[in-house]
Amino acid sequence: MPDDCIFCKIIAGQADADIVFRDDQITAFWDHRPAAPVHILVVPNKHIDSVNEADLQDAELLGKLILKARDLAKEQGVDERGYRLVLNVGPDGGQTVFHIHLHLIAGRRLPVFRE
């Protein structure tokens, strides 16, 4: 665990978060600066900086992140109306915490991405 990784600290129980799911591979918790009424971060317990550092051995774990986000959307009651899954990569892609994580964002009509 990198000393400065807040997500690793949350996973290890060394930092506070409102955790909604935890198992031996994945931890999910409410974003502390939500972009919508539902904004949950789905994080692998294994530290991977970003998609750029993931390898084929991580493929199953990354697939589980997507399926867990789907399950959480259903639990939150937003699966029917729709939700957004976002995976930011690198500084220019909007990544601010360098521990790969999936944003589940929902609960209101979300804007279309436009340049």
C-alpha positions as protocol buffer text, in pm:
chain_id: "A"
residue {
  index: 1
  type: MET
  ca { x: 0 y: 0 z: 0 }
}
residue {
  index: 2
  type: PRO
  ca { x: 149 y: 336 z: -99 }
}
residue {
  index: 3
  type: ASP
  ca { x: 175 y: 560 z: 208 }
}
residue {
  index: 4
  type: ASP
  ca { x: -15 y: 846 z: 46 }
}
residue {
  index: 5
  type: CYS
  ca { x: -305 y: 651 z: -111 }
}
residue {
  index: 6
  type: ILE
  ca { x: -627 y: 756 z: 62 }
}
residue {
  index: 7
  type: PHE
  ca { x: -819 y: 468 z: -98 }
}
residue {
  index: 8
  type: CYS
  ca { x: -571 y: 212 z: 38 }
}
residue {
  index: 9
  type: LYS
  ca { x: -616 y: 373 z: 381 }
}
residue {
  index: 10
  type: ILE
  ca { x: -996 y: 350 z: 351 }
}
residue {
  index: 11
  type: ILE
  ca { x: -972 y: -15 z: 245 }
}
residue {
  index: 12
  type: ALA
  ca { x: -739 y: -88 z: 540 }
}
residue {
  index: 13
  type: GLY
  ca { x: -973 y: 89 z: 784 }
}
residue {
  index: 14
  type: GLN
  ca { x: -718 y: 364 z: 850 }
}
residue {
  index: 15
  type: ALA
  ca { x: -934 y: 645 z: 706 }
}
residue {
  index: 16
  type: ASP
  ca { x: -1305 y: 718 z: 730 }
}
residue {
  index: 17
  type: ALA
  ca { x: -1554 y: 661 z: 452 }
}
residue {
  index: 18
  type: ASP
  ca { x: -1922 y: 576 z: 429 }
}
residue {
  index: 19
  type: ILE
  ca { x: -1875 y: 221 z: 299 }
}
residue {
  index: 20
  type: VAL
  ca { x: -2168 y: 61 z: 118 }
}
residue {
  index: 21
  type: PHE
  ca { x: -1997 y: -265 z: 15 }
}
residue {
  index: 22
  type: ARG
  ca { x: -1685 y: -457 z: 103 }
}
residue {
  index: 23
  type: ASP
  ca { x: -1553 y: -801 z: 22 }
}
residue {
  index: 24
  type: ASP
  ca { x: -1208 y: -953 z: -27 }
}
residue {
  index: 25
  type: GLN
  ca { x: -1164 y: -787 z: -370 }
}
residue {
  index: 26
  type: ILE
  ca { x: -1376 y: -470 z: -381 }
}
residue {
  index: 27
  type: THR
  ca { x: -1471 y: -181 z: -154 }
}
residue {
  index: 28
  type: ALA
  ca { x: -1740 y: 73 z: -246 }
}
residue {
  index: 29
  type: PHE
  ca { x: -1813 y: 398 z: -65 }
}
residue {
  index: 30
  type: TRP
  ca { x: -1992 y: 729 z: -110 }
}
residue {
  index: 31
  type: ASP
  ca { x: -1787 y: 1001 z: -279 }
}
residue {
  index: 32
  type: HIS
  ca { x: -1713 y: 1281 z: -31 }
}
residue {
  index: 33
  type: ARG
  ca { x: -1770 y: 1543 z: -306 }
}
residue {
  index: 34
  type: PRO
  ca { x: -2071 y: 1399 z: -492 }
}
residue {
  index: 35
  type: ALA
  ca { x: -2149 y: 1512 z: -847 }
}
residue {
  index: 36
  type: ALA
  ca { x: -2507 y: 1379 z: -820 }
}
residue {
  index: 37
  type: PRO
  ca { x: -2747 y: 1244 z: -555 }
}
residue {
  index: 38
  type: VAL
  ca { x: -2595 y: 898 z: -606 }
}
residue {
  index: 39
  type: HIS
  ca { x: -2216 y: 905 z: -637 }
}
residue {
  index: 40
  type: ILE
  ca { x: -2043 y: 589 z: -521 }
}
residue {
  index: 41
  type: LEU
  ca { x: -1679 y: 496 z: -582 }
}
residue {
  index: 42
  type: VAL
  ca { x: -1616 y: 129 z: -660 }
}
residue {
  index: 43
  type: VAL
  ca { x: -1254 y: 45 z: -584 }
}
residue {
  index: 44
  type: PRO
  ca { x: -1042 y: -271 z: -611 }
}
residue {
  index: 45
  type: ASN
  ca { x: -876 y: -361 z: -283 }
}
residue {
  index: 46
  type: LYS
  ca { x: -559 y: -429 z: -482 }
}
residue {
  index: 47
  type: HIS
  ca { x: -371 y: -105 z: -549 }
}
residue {
  index: 48
  type: ILE
  ca { x: -346 y: -34 z: -921 }
}
residue {
  index: 49
  type: ASP
  ca { x: -256 y: 327 z: -1007 }
}
residue {
  index: 50
  type: SER
  ca { x: -472 y: 350 z: -1322 }
}
residue {
  index: 51
  type: VAL
  ca { x: -589 y: 158 z: -1627 }
}
residue {
  index: 52
  type: ASN
  ca { x: -246 y: 228 z: -1776 }
}
residue {
  index: 53
  type: GLU
  ca { x: -86 y: 8 z: -1509 }
}
residue {
  index: 54
  type: ALA
  ca { x: -345 y: -272 z: -1524 }
}
residue {
  index: 55
  type: ASP
  ca { x: -252 y: -596 z: -1698 }
}
residue {
  index: 56
  type: LEU
  ca { x: -430 y: -906 z: -1820 }
}
residue {
  index: 57
  type: GLN
  ca { x: -419 y: -1057 z: -1469 }
}
residue {
  index: 58
  type: ASP
  ca { x: -639 y: -766 z: -1354 }
}
residue {
  index: 59
  type: ALA
  ca { x: -907 y: -818 z: -1622 }
}
residue {
  index: 60
  type: GLU
  ca { x: -1139 y: -1030 z: -1407 }
}
residue {
  index: 61
  type: LEU
  ca { x: -1113 y: -787 z: -1115 }
}
residue {
  index: 62
  type: LEU
  ca { x: -1189 y: -490 z: -1340 }
}
residue {
  index: 63
  type: GLY
  ca { x: -1490 y: -675 z: -1479 }
}
residue {
  index: 64
  type: LYS
  ca { x: -1611 y: -734 z: -1123 }
}
residue {
  index: 65
  type: LEU
  ca { x: -1593 y: -359 z: -1058 }
}
residue {
  index: 66
  type: ILE
  ca { x: -1841 y: -300 z: -1341 }
}
residue {
  index: 67
  type: LEU
  ca { x: -2077 y: -573 z: -1223 }
}
residue {
  index: 68
  type: LYS
  ca { x: -2063 y: -447 z: -864 }
}
residue {
  index: 69
  type: ALA
  ca { x: -2142 y: -95 z: -985 }
}
residue {
  index: 70
  type: ARG
  ca { x: -2442 y: -239 z: -1170 }
}
residue {
  index: 71
  type: ASP
  ca { x: -2559 y: -415 z: -853 }
}
residue {
  index: 72
  type: LEU
  ca { x: -2517 y: -97 z: -648 }
}
residue {
  index: 73
  type: ALA
  ca { x: -2717 y: 100 z: -906 }
}
residue {
  index: 74
  type: LYS
  ca { x: -2997 y: -149 z: -863 }
}
residue {
  index: 75
  type: GLU
  ca { x: -2973 y: -128 z: -481 }
}
residue {
  index: 76
  type: GLN
  ca { x: -2994 y: 252 z: -504 }
}
residue {
  index: 77
  type: GLY
  ca { x: -3299 y: 228 z: -731 }
}
residue {
  index: 78
  type: VAL
  ca { x: -3138 y: 406 z: -1026 }
}
residue {
  index: 79
  type: ASP
  ca { x: -3094 y: 112 z: -1263 }
}
residue {
  index: 80
  type: GLU
  ca { x: -3421 y: 170 z: -1449 }
}
residue {
  index: 81
  type: ARG
  ca { x: -3378 y: 545 z: -1513 }
}
residue {
  index: 82
  type: GLY
  ca { x: -3008 y: 514 z: -1588 }
}
residue {
  index: 83
  type: TYR
  ca { x: -2667 y: 591 z: -1448 }
}
residue {
  index: 84
  type: ARG
  ca { x: -2317 y: 673 z: -1559 }
}
residue {
  index: 85
  type: LEU
  ca { x: -2001 y: 474 z: -1494 }
}
residue {
  index: 86
  type: VAL
  ca { x: -1686 y: 685 z: -1521 }
}
residue {
  index: 87
  type: LEU
  ca { x: -1324 y: 571 z: -1512 }
}
residue {
  index: 88
  type: ASN
  ca { x: -1083 y: 866 z: -1518 }
}
residue {
  index: 89
  type: VAL
  ca { x: -725 y: 797 z: -1631 }
}
residue {
  index: 90
  type: GLY
  ca { x: -438 y: 1035 z: -1565 }
}
residue {
  index: 91
  type: PRO
  ca { x: -434 y: 1403 z: -1474 }
}
residue {
  index: 92
  type: ASP
  ca { x: -576 y: 1525 z: -1806 }
}
residue {
  index: 93
  type: GLY
  ca { x: -848 y: 1260 z: -1782 }
}
residue {
  index: 94
  type: GLY
  ca { x: -958 y: 1396 z: -1445 }
}
residue {
  index: 95
  type: GLN
  ca { x: -798 y: 1134 z: -1219 }
}
residue {
  index: 96
  type: THR
  ca { x: -710 y: 1289 z: -884 }
}
residue {
  index: 97
  type: VAL
  ca { x: -660 y: 975 z: -673 }
}
residue {
  index: 98
  type: PHE
  ca { x: -412 y: 737 z: -831 }
}
residue {
  index: 99
  type: HIS
  ca { x: -581 y: 414 z: -728 }
}
residue {
  index: 100
  type: ILE
  ca { x: -807 y: 291 z: -1005 }
}
residue {
  index: 101
  type: HIS
  ca { x: -1175 y: 347 z: -926 }
}
residue {
  index: 102
  type: LEU
  ca { x: -1509 y: 351 z: -1099 }
}
residue {
  index: 103
  type: HIS
  ca { x: -1757 y: 632 z: -1034 }
}
residue {
  index: 104
  type: LEU
  ca { x: -2125 y: 531 z: -1020 }
}
residue {
  index: 105
  type: ILE
  ca { x: -2313 y: 857 z: -1080 }
}
residue {
  index: 106
  type: ALA
  ca { x: -2693 y: 882 z: -1090 }
}
residue {
  index: 107
  type: GLY
  ca { x: -3005 y: 1022 z: -934 }
}
residue {
  index: 108
  type: ARG
  ca { x: -3069 y: 1303 z: -1180 }
}
residue {
  index: 109
  type: ARG
  ca { x: -3057 y: 1358 z: -1554 }
}
residue {
  index: 110
  type: LEU
  ca { x: -2688 y: 1381 z: -1641 }
}
residue {
  index: 111
  type: PRO
  ca { x: -2557 y: 1611 z: -1915 }
}
residue {
  index: 112
  type: VAL
  ca { x: -2431 y: 1468 z: -2241 }
}
residue {
  index: 113
  type: PHE
  ca { x: -2053 y: 1488 z: -2279 }
}
residue {
  index: 114
  type: ARG
  ca { x: -1969 y: 1763 z: -2527 }
}
residue {
  index: 115
  type: GLU
  ca { x: -1653 y: 1944 z: -2621 }
}
